[in-house]
Amino acid sequence: MNTALVVTVSTRASAGVYEDRSGPVLVAGLRECGFEVGEPVVVPDGDEVGAALRDAVAAGHAVVLTTGGTGLNPHDHTPEQTRAVLEREIPQLSAAVAAYGVAHGVPTATLSRGLAGTAGRTLIVNLPGSSGGARDGMAVLAPVLQHAVSQLRGGDH
């Protein structure tokens, strides 16, 4: 069974100010898609995001989903940390997540700066930090995750 990791990016949740609500949504969604996944790793925005992503790629996870840190807030640096790890970007996957949000009544989904791409044999996707954004992201990802992982691992089209 392929493994996955969820990284919740929230300075306040990592400090215990409030509970992570979007990470558990992604864990449940990944499990429904057939991935082995533990509890979310919660990190503050900044360099710790990049470190968590590099560790996940080194550990051989098939999929890494981040939640949070993708907006316009001056402290949101998840896309920049992700871009430094990615080898190839998949812009249409990020666009599909934003389009899904807009189509389901969230016009601010177009403001997401989240990225999607690959590093080695790992698919990395940045998702919004809300539980609704996490659900929307899983709605887009669920039908394509196994195929994407298969291709990353050398499978046929």
C-alpha positions as CSV (number, residue, x, y, z in Angstrom):
1,M,0.0,0.0,0.0
2,N,1.3,3.5,-0.9
3,T,1.8,5.9,2.0
4,A,0.8,9.5,2.2
5,L,1.5,12.4,4.5
6,V,-0.6,15.4,5.5
7,V,1.2,18.6,6.6
8,T,-0.9,21.2,8.2
9,V,0.7,24.6,7.9
10,S,-0.5,26.9,10.8
11,T,1.6,28.9,13.1
12,R,-1.3,29.1,15.6
13,A,-2.3,25.5,15.4
14,S,1.4,24.4,15.8
15,A,1.5,26.6,19.0
16,G,-1.6,25.0,20.4
17,V,-3.8,28.1,20.0
18,Y,-6.5,26.2,18.2
19,E,-7.1,22.7,16.8
20,D,-6.2,21.6,13.3
21,R,-9.5,21.0,11.5
22,S,-8.4,20.7,7.9
23,G,-5.6,18.1,8.4
24,P,-8.0,15.4,9.7
25,V,-10.3,15.9,6.6
26,L,-7.3,15.2,4.3
27,V,-6.2,12.1,6.3
28,A,-9.8,10.7,6.1
29,G,-9.9,11.4,2.3
30,L,-6.5,9.8,1.6
31,R,-7.5,6.7,3.6
32,E,-10.7,6.5,1.5
33,C,-8.5,6.6,-1.6
34,G,-6.5,3.6,-0.3
35,F,-3.5,5.3,1.1
36,E,-1.8,4.4,4.4
37,V,-1.6,7.7,6.3
38,G,-0.9,8.7,9.9
39,E,-2.0,11.8,11.8
40,P,-1.2,15.2,10.3
41,V,2.2,16.8,10.9
42,V,1.5,20.4,12.1
43,V,4.2,23.0,11.4
44,P,4.3,26.8,11.5
45,D,4.6,28.7,8.3
46,G,8.1,29.2,7.0
47,D,11.2,27.0,6.7
48,E,9.6,24.1,8.7
49,V,7.3,23.6,5.7
50,G,10.2,23.0,3.4
51,A,11.9,20.7,5.9
52,A,8.7,18.6,6.3
53,L,8.3,18.3,2.5
54,R,12.0,17.3,2.0
55,D,11.7,14.7,4.8
56,A,8.5,13.3,3.2
57,V,10.1,13.0,-0.2
58,A,13.2,11.3,1.4
59,A,10.8,8.9,3.3
60,G,9.3,7.8,-0.1
61,H,5.7,8.9,0.5
62,A,3.7,8.6,-2.7
63,V,1.5,11.7,-1.9
64,V,2.0,14.7,0.4
65,L,-0.9,17.1,0.9
66,T,-0.4,20.4,2.6
67,T,-3.2,22.5,4.1
68,G,-2.8,26.2,4.9
69,G,-0.4,29.0,4.1
70,T,-1.5,29.4,0.5
71,G,-3.3,32.8,0.7
72,L,-2.2,36.4,0.4
73,N,-1.4,36.9,4.0
74,P,2.2,38.2,4.3
75,H,3.0,35.2,6.5
76,D,1.8,32.6,4.0
77,H,4.9,31.0,2.5
78,T,3.8,27.5,1.7
79,P,4.0,27.9,-2.1
80,E,7.5,29.4,-1.9
81,Q,8.6,26.5,0.4
82,T,7.0,24.0,-2.0
83,R,8.4,25.4,-5.1
84,A,11.9,25.0,-3.7
85,V,11.2,21.2,-3.3
86,L,9.4,20.5,-6.6
87,E,11.1,19.2,-9.6
88,R,8.1,19.5,-11.9
89,E,4.9,21.5,-11.5
90,I,1.4,20.4,-12.4
91,P,-0.4,23.8,-12.8
92,Q,-3.6,22.3,-14.1
93,L,-4.1,20.3,-10.9
94,S,-3.9,23.5,-8.8
95,A,-6.2,25.3,-11.2
96,A,-8.7,22.5,-11.0
97,V,-8.8,22.8,-7.2
98,A,-9.4,26.5,-7.4
99,A,-12.0,26.1,-10.1
100,Y,-13.9,23.5,-8.0
101,G,-14.0,25.9,-5.1
102,V,-15.4,28.7,-7.3
103,A,-18.0,26.4,-8.9
104,H,-19.1,25.5,-5.4
105,G,-19.7,29.0,-4.2
106,V,-16.3,30.1,-2.9
107,P,-15.2,32.9,-5.2
108,T,-12.1,33.6,-3.0
109,A,-10.7,30.2,-4.1
110,T,-9.2,32.0,-7.1
111,L,-6.9,33.8,-4.6
112,S,-5.1,30.6,-3.7
113,R,-1.4,30.5,-4.6
114,G,-1.2,26.8,-3.9
115,L,1.0,24.6,-6.1
116,A,1.0,21.0,-7.3
117,G,3.9,19.0,-8.6
118,T,6.3,16.2,-8.2
119,A,9.6,15.7,-6.4
120,G,11.2,12.4,-7.2
121,R,8.4,9.8,-7.0
122,T,6.2,12.0,-4.7
123,L,3.2,14.0,-5.6
124,I,2.9,17.2,-3.6
125,V,-0.3,19.3,-3.6
126,N,-0.9,22.5,-1.6
127,L,-4.5,22.9,-0.4
128,P,-6.4,25.7,1.4
129,G,-6.3,25.8,5.2
130,S,-10.0,25.5,5.8
131,S,-11.9,22.3,6.3
132,G,-14.1,23.2,3.3
133,G,-11.1,23.8,1.1
134,A,-9.7,20.5,2.2
135,R,-12.9,18.7,1.3
136,D,-13.0,20.5,-2.1
137,G,-9.4,19.6,-2.7
138,M,-10.1,15.9,-2.0
139,A,-13.1,16.0,-4.3
140,V,-10.7,17.0,-7.1
141,L,-7.8,14.8,-6.1
142,A,-9.7,11.5,-5.3
143,P,-10.4,10.5,-8.9
144,V,-6.8,11.1,-10.0
145,L,-4.4,10.3,-7.1
146,Q,-3.9,6.6,-7.8
147,H,-3.4,7.2,-11.5
148,A,-0.9,10.0,-10.7
149,V,1.0,7.7,-8.3
150,S,1.1,4.9,-10.8
151,Q,2.6,7.1,-13.4
152,L,5.2,8.5,-11.0
153,R,6.2,5.0,-10.2
154,G,6.6,4.1,-13.9
155,G,3.1,2.8,-14.7
156,D,1.6,3.1,-18.2
157,H,-1.0,5.7,-19.2
